[in-house]
Amino acid sequence: MLSQGVSESFMQQELNHLEKVIYCKSTNRSIIDILNMFTYHLEGYQSMHYVDDFYSLSMMMADTPCGPLYKSTITPGNALRGFALSGIIH
């Protein structure tokens, strides 16, 4: 998160809210589609750029356009920065 320009205080607040996890089934198949798409892109980045460290891969994925974000921030990195700047903690 720090590499994406998010403050340490925001990151710590988000981590504090991650303590409780609830698992449930989803009827939304687009979630599975997005996960499959990201897996496909990760494998492509690994083979095209010969990258195998998690940091470099996560930076590439942060700049990868994501279907559900096309109408707003386009990439997960942009969405994260926008969310952090909004001051809203979930």
N, C-alpha and C positions, 0 to 999 in steps of 0.2 A: 504494500500500500504506500509505503514511503516513496518508492520509486515512481509512483504515479502522481506524486505531489500532494498526498493526503497528510495532514498533520498528525503528529504522534498522539495528541489528545483525542482526536476523532477516532483514530485506530484503536486506542485503548478502550474508549467507550463502546465501540462496536464489539470488541473482543469480550467485554464484560456482559454484553447481551447475548453472547453465543453459548452461555453456560447451559441453558435448557434447550433440548432438542426434542421435537415431536416428529415421528415418522408416520406417514399415512400413504395410502394408495392414491394415485392421481388418475382422474379420468381425462386429463388433458394430454393428448398424445404429442402435442408440439414440444412439451418438455423433453420427452425422449428423443424427438427429432433434433432438438438443439444439442443435446448431449452427444448424439451420434455425429452431428456435423462438426462439433468441436473435436471429437476424437479423430475424425477424418483429417481435419486441418492440422492437428498436432502431429499425426503420422506424416503428413506432407511436409511440414516444417522440419521435422527431424531428418527426413530423407533429402530434401532439397538443400537445406542449409547445414547439414551435418552437425546439428546441435543436439546435445543430449543432456544439458544441464537444465534443471527446472526453472532457474531464474530467467534465462534467455527465452525459454519456451513460454513462460508466463508473460513476459514483456511482448512477445509476438502475438500471443492470444489476446492480450488487452487491446491491441490495435486491429483485431480481426472483426470485420462487420458481422453483426448478429441480427438475424431476422426480426425478432421482436423489438429491436431498437431502431429499425430503419426509419420510423416516423419521428424519432426524437434524437437521441445522441449517437446513433449508428454503431458505436463500439462499446464494449464493456469498460474500457479505460475512461472514455468520455463520460459514461454513466456514473462511474465511481467518483470522478472528480466533481461532477455536477451535484451528486448526492452529498458529498462532503462539504461543498460550498454552501449548500442549502441550510446547513446547521441542524437538520432533522436527524435525530437518532432513533433507530428502530429497535 
